[in-house]
Amino acid sequence: MDTDTMNTRQGAINMTIGALVGIVSLLAYLFMGSRNETLEVQKQLTTKVEQFATVQQKLDSIAIILNQKIVEVRQLGGNVTVLQRIKQQLENDKKKLKFDLSFSLQRYDLKIRDYQNFLVANEADIRKFRDENGSLLNRTRTLEQEKLTILSENEGLKSERAALAKTVNDYSLKNADLQEKVTLASAIKAVDVDVSALAANGKERRGGPYKASRIDRLKIAFIIPSNPVAQVRSTDIYVRVLDTNGAVVGDNTGAGTLWVDGHELGYSTRQTVVLEPDDQAVAIFFHRDSAYKPGTYRVELYAEGTRIGDGRFDVK
């Protein structure tokens, strides 16, 4: 075998070895990438499981407290209708959690915060109800004894007996008022407020900044989170659009004024909304004839005498 032939074979062997080394390196790289991706997925799953367990534990703790409150209010002679309704809502949320494929920690945190706010308000009312109930019981016993004494004396004390009877009635009304306070619901809230611009042809633009010439209407969209303690009812939501100087932007038809904390405020438009117990998406549209000046605009939302949310948008 001559030298050229040996060199040719050696070169082919070297090329083959080089190709095998490249293939092995490529497979190693792909293997490491796949392994890293798997570890990241496992990490995300672990985080979700931990969040799920935390939410489950908090809901269970709230359920225990609710059961204790129902027993206590019954012993005090109070009305447990609202507490039982909240307990049923809580049980429904716990069942949904088990099969919630779109689990969101933020959404359940809002639910848990509403339950916790209700428990805080309810505990204050029960404490006051407990104190007043004890005082009322002692006072009622005293009044009954005084009433028997007066009846045994003479007929000339009829007017005093009537006054005592009125006092007993006043305490009964106060007791009923305390029971009613146990059923107070929490305030409305507006979250994820987003202001988009609609052109005259209906095309919607989001994110801004918006060209003034392309703003025919504003679309103020937001979410009213689920409120397990609120009653289904209609309410007016007022929108205040404020320019860069803080002045209210209005039109000639929908604008007006409202009262908040004893102060009269102008608003741009309003809309009546039927509140629902679950998360509720709301969109309010506002149109003005004149063009918007460049700058940053603020949007404030009000309902039932209080500010429930705000947003902003920019015009260029």
C-alpha positions as CSV (number, residue, x, y, z in Angstrom):
1,M,0.0,0.0,0.0
2,D,1.5,3.3,-1.1
3,T,1.9,6.4,1.0
4,D,-0.9,8.4,-0.8
5,T,-3.4,5.7,-0.2
6,M,-2.6,5.5,3.5
7,N,-2.9,9.3,3.8
8,T,-6.2,9.3,2.1
9,R,-7.6,6.6,4.5
10,Q,-6.2,8.4,7.5
11,G,-7.9,11.6,6.4
12,A,-11.2,9.9,6.0
13,I,-10.9,8.4,9.4
14,N,-10.1,11.8,10.9
15,M,-13.1,13.3,9.2
16,T,-15.4,10.5,10.4
17,I,-14.1,11.0,14.0
18,G,-14.6,14.8,13.7
19,A,-18.2,14.3,12.5
20,L,-19.0,11.8,15.4
21,V,-17.5,14.3,17.9
22,G,-19.8,17.1,16.5
23,I,-22.8,14.8,16.6
24,V,-22.1,13.8,20.2
25,S,-21.6,17.5,21.2
26,L,-24.9,18.4,19.5
27,L,-26.8,15.7,21.3
28,A,-25.2,16.7,24.6
29,Y,-26.3,20.3,24.0
30,L,-29.9,19.3,23.2
31,F,-30.0,17.0,26.2
32,M,-28.8,19.8,28.6
33,G,-31.3,22.3,27.1
34,S,-34.2,19.8,27.5
35,R,-33.1,19.1,31.0
36,N,-33.0,22.8,31.9
37,E,-36.5,23.3,30.4
38,T,-37.8,20.3,32.4
39,L,-36.3,21.8,35.7
40,E,-38.0,25.1,34.9
41,V,-41.4,23.5,34.4
42,Q,-40.9,21.5,37.6
43,K,-40.1,24.7,39.4
44,Q,-43.2,26.5,38.0
45,L,-45.4,23.5,39.0
46,T,-43.9,23.5,42.5
47,T,-44.7,27.2,42.9
48,K,-48.3,26.6,41.7
49,V,-48.7,23.8,44.1
50,E,-47.4,25.9,47.0
51,Q,-49.7,28.7,46.1
52,F,-52.7,26.3,45.8
53,A,-51.9,24.8,49.2
54,T,-51.6,28.3,50.8
55,V,-55.0,29.4,49.3
56,Q,-56.6,26.1,50.5
57,Q,-55.2,26.6,54.0
58,K,-56.5,30.2,54.2
59,L,-60.0,29.2,53.0
60,D,-60.1,26.4,55.6
61,S,-59.1,28.8,58.4
62,I,-61.8,31.3,57.3
63,A,-64.3,28.4,57.3
64,I,-63.4,27.5,60.9
65,I,-63.8,31.2,62.1
66,L,-67.2,31.4,60.3
67,N,-68.5,28.3,62.0
68,Q,-67.4,29.8,65.4
69,K,-69.2,33.1,64.6
70,I,-72.4,31.3,63.6
71,V,-72.5,29.4,66.9
72,E,-71.8,32.6,68.9
73,V,-74.4,34.8,67.1
74,R,-77.0,32.1,67.7
75,Q,-76.2,32.0,71.4
76,L,-76.6,35.8,71.5
77,G,-80.0,35.5,69.8
78,G,-78.8,37.2,66.6
79,N,-79.6,36.6,62.9
80,V,-77.2,34.2,61.2
81,T,-78.7,34.3,57.7
82,V,-75.8,36.4,56.2
83,L,-73.1,34.3,58.0
84,Q,-74.7,31.1,56.6
85,R,-74.8,32.7,53.1
86,I,-71.1,33.6,53.3
87,K,-70.3,30.1,54.6
88,Q,-72.1,28.6,51.5
89,Q,-70.2,31.0,49.2
90,L,-66.9,29.9,50.9
91,E,-67.7,26.2,50.4
92,N,-68.5,26.9,46.7
93,D,-65.1,28.7,46.3
94,K,-63.3,25.7,48.0
95,K,-65.0,23.3,45.6
96,K,-64.1,25.4,42.6
97,L,-60.5,25.6,43.8
98,K,-60.1,21.8,43.6
99,F,-61.0,21.8,39.8
100,D,-59.7,25.3,38.9
101,L,-57.5,24.6,35.8
102,S,-57.0,28.4,35.4
103,F,-55.9,28.9,39.0
104,S,-54.9,32.5,39.7
105,L,-53.3,33.5,43.0
106,Q,-54.3,37.1,42.5
107,R,-57.9,36.3,41.9
108,Y,-58.1,34.1,45.0
109,D,-56.2,36.7,47.0
110,L,-59.0,39.2,46.2
111,K,-61.6,36.7,47.4
112,I,-59.7,35.9,50.6
113,R,-59.2,39.7,51.3
114,D,-63.0,40.2,50.9
115,Y,-63.7,37.3,53.4
116,Q,-61.1,38.7,55.8
117,N,-62.6,42.2,55.6
118,F,-66.0,40.8,56.3
119,L,-64.8,38.9,59.3
120,V,-63.1,42.0,60.7
121,A,-66.3,44.1,60.3
122,N,-68.4,41.3,61.6
123,E,-66.3,40.8,64.7
124,A,-66.6,44.5,65.6
125,D,-70.4,44.3,65.3
126,I,-70.6,41.1,67.2
127,R,-68.4,42.5,70.0
128,K,-70.6,45.6,70.3
129,F,-73.7,43.4,70.0
130,R,-72.4,41.1,72.8
131,D,-71.7,44.1,75.1
132,E,-75.0,45.8,74.4
133,N,-76.9,42.5,74.7
134,G,-75.5,42.0,78.2
135,S,-76.3,45.5,79.2
136,L,-79.7,45.2,77.7
137,L,-80.4,42.0,79.6
138,N,-79.4,43.5,83.0
139,R,-81.3,46.7,82.3
140,T,-84.4,44.7,81.2
141,R,-84.3,42.8,84.5
142,T,-84.0,46.0,86.4
143,L,-86.9,47.6,84.5
144,E,-89.1,44.6,85.0
145,Q,-88.5,44.7,88.8
146,E,-89.1,48.4,88.8
147,K,-92.3,47.9,86.8
148,L,-93.6,45.4,89.3
149,T,-92.8,47.7,92.2
150,I,-94.6,50.6,90.6
151,L,-97.7,48.5,89.8
152,S,-97.9,47.5,93.5
153,E,-97.8,51.1,94.7
154,N,-100.7,53.1,93.2
155,E,-102.5,54.2,90.0
156,G,-100.9,57.6,90.2
157,L,-97.7,56.4,88.7
158,K,-99.2,55.4,85.3
159,S,-97.2,58.1,83.5
160,E,-93.9,56.8,85.0
161,R,-94.7,53.2,84.0
162,A,-95.4,54.4,80.4
163,A,-91.9,56.1,80.4
164,L,-90.3,52.9,81.6
165,A,-92.2,50.9,78.9
166,K,-90.8,53.4,76.3
167,T,-87.3,52.8,77.6
168,V,-87.7,49.1,77.2
169,N,-88.9,49.6,73.7
170,D,-86.0,51.9,72.8
171,Y,-83.5,49.2,74.0
172,S,-85.4,46.6,71.9
173,L,-85.1,48.8,68.8
174,K,-81.4,49.4,69.5
175,N,-80.9,45.6,69.8
176,A,-82.6,45.1,66.4
177,D,-80.3,47.8,64.9
178,L,-77.2,46.0,66.2
179,Q,-78.4,42.7,64.6
180,E,-78.9,44.5,61.3
181,K,-75.3,45.8,61.4
182,V,-74.0,42.3,61.4
183,T,-75.3,42.0,57.8
184,L,-73.4,45.1,56.5
185,A,-71.7,44.5,53.1
186,S,-68.3,45.7,52.0
187,A,-67.8,48.6,49.5
188,I,-67.6,48.3,45.7
189,K,-64.1,48.2,44.1
190,A,-63.0,48.7,40.5
191,V,-59.7,47.0,39.5
192,D,-57.7,46.7,36.2
193,V,-59.0,50.0,35.0
194,D,-58.0,50.4,31.3
195,V,-58.8,53.5,29.1
196,S,-58.7,52.9,25.3
197,A,-59.6,55.2,22.4
198,L,-62.2,54.5,19.7
199,A,-62.0,56.2,16.3
200,A,-65.1,57.3,14.5
201,N,-65.1,54.0,12.5
202,G,-65.1,52.0,15.7
203,K,-61.5,50.9,15.6
204,E,-60.1,50.6,19.1
205,R,-56.6,51.6,20.2
206,R,-55.1,50.6,23.5
207,G,-52.0,51.5,25.5
208,G,-51.6,55.1,24.1
209,P,-50.5,57.7,23.7
210,Y,-53.4,58.5,21.4
211,K,-53.7,61.0,18.6
212,A,-56.3,63.6,19.5
213,S,-57.7,63.6,16.0
214,R,-58.4,59.8,16.3
215,I,-60.3,59.9,19.5
216,D,-64.0,59.9,18.9
217,R,-64.9,58.1,22.2
218,L,-63.2,56.8,25.2
219,K,-63.8,53.3,26.5
220,I,-63.3,52.9,30.2
221,A,-63.1,49.2,31.0
222,F,-62.6,47.7,34.5
223,I,-63.4,44.7,36.7
224,I,-65.7,44.7,39.7
225,P,-64.3,41.7,41.8
226,S,-66.6,39.2,43.2
227,N,-68.0,40.3,46.6
228,P,-69.6,37.4,48.5
229,V,-71.2,39.7,51.1
230,A,-72.8,42.2,48.7
231,Q,-76.5,42.0,47.6
232,V,-77.5,42.0,43.9
233,R,-78.6,45.5,43.2
234,S,-78.4,48.4,40.7
235,T,-76.0,51.3,41.3
236,D,-74.8,54.3,39.4
237,I,-71.1,54.5,38.5
238,Y,-69.8,58.0,37.9
239,V,-66.8,58.7,35.6
240,R,-64.6,61.8,36.1
241,V,-62.2,62.5,33.2
242,L,-59.7,65.2,34.4
243,D,-57.3,67.1,32.0
244,T,-53.7,68.1,32.8
245,N,-54.9,71.0,34.9
246,G,-57.3,68.9,37.0
247,A,-60.4,70.3,35.3
248,V,-63.3,67.9,34.6
249,V,-63.8,67.1,30.9
250,G,-67.5,67.0,30.1
251,D,-70.1,67.2,27.4
252,N,-73.5,68.8,27.1
253,T,-75.6,65.8,27.8
254,G,-74.2,63.3,30.3
255,A,-72.2,65.6,32.7
256,G,-73.4,66.5,36.2
257,T,-72.4,66.7,39.8
258,L,-72.3,64.2,42.7
259,W,-71.6,64.5,46.4
260,V,-68.6,62.7,48.0
261,D,-67.7,63.2,51.7
262,G,-69.7,66.4,51.9
263,H,-68.1,67.9,48.7
264,E,-69.8,68.5,45.4
265,L,-67.8,67.1,42.4
266,G,-68.4,67.4,38.7
267,Y,-68.5,64.2,36.6
268,S,-68.1,63.5,32.9
269,T,-70.7,60.7,32.5
270,R,-72.4,58.0,34.5
271,Q,-73.9,54.6,33.9
272,T,-76.2,52.3,35.9
273,V,-74.8,48.9,36.6
274,V,-76.5,45.8,38.0
275,L,-74.0,44.4,40.5
276,E,-73.4,40.6,40.4
277,P,-71.9,38.3,43.0
278,D,-69.1,37.1,40.7
279,D,-66.3,38.9,38.9
280,Q,-68.0,41.4,36.6
281,A,-66.5,43.2,33.6
282,V,-67.9,46.7,33.0
283,A,-67.3,49.1,30.1
284,I,-68.4,52.8,30.0
285,F,-68.1,54.9,26.9
286,F,-67.6,58.7,26.9
287,H,-67.8,61.1,23.9
288,R,-67.1,64.8,23.7
289,D,-67.4,67.1,20.7
290,S,-64.2,69.1,21.1
291,A,-60.8,67.6,20.6
292,Y,-58.5,66.6,23.4
293,K,-55.4,68.7,24.1
294,P,-52.0,66.9,24.4
295,G,-51.1,65.7,27.9
296,T,-51.8,63.1,30.5
297,Y,-55.5,62.7,31.6
298,R,-56.7,61.0,34.7
299,V,-59.9,58.9,35.1
300,E,-61.6,58.6,38.5
301,L,-64.5,56.2,39.2
302,Y,-67.1,56.7,41.9
303,A,-70.1,54.8,43.3
304,E,-72.3,55.1,46.3
305,G,-70.5,58.2,47.6
306,T,-67.0,56.8,47.4
307,R,-64.1,56.5,45.0
308,I,-63.8,52.9,43.7
309,G,-60.9,53.1,41.2
310,D,-58.9,55.2,38.8
311,G,-56.9,55.1,35.6
312,R,-55.1,57.3,33.1
313,F,-54.3,57.9,29.4
314,D,-52.0,60.1,27.3
315,V,-52.8,62.2,24.3
316,K,-50.2,63.4,21.8
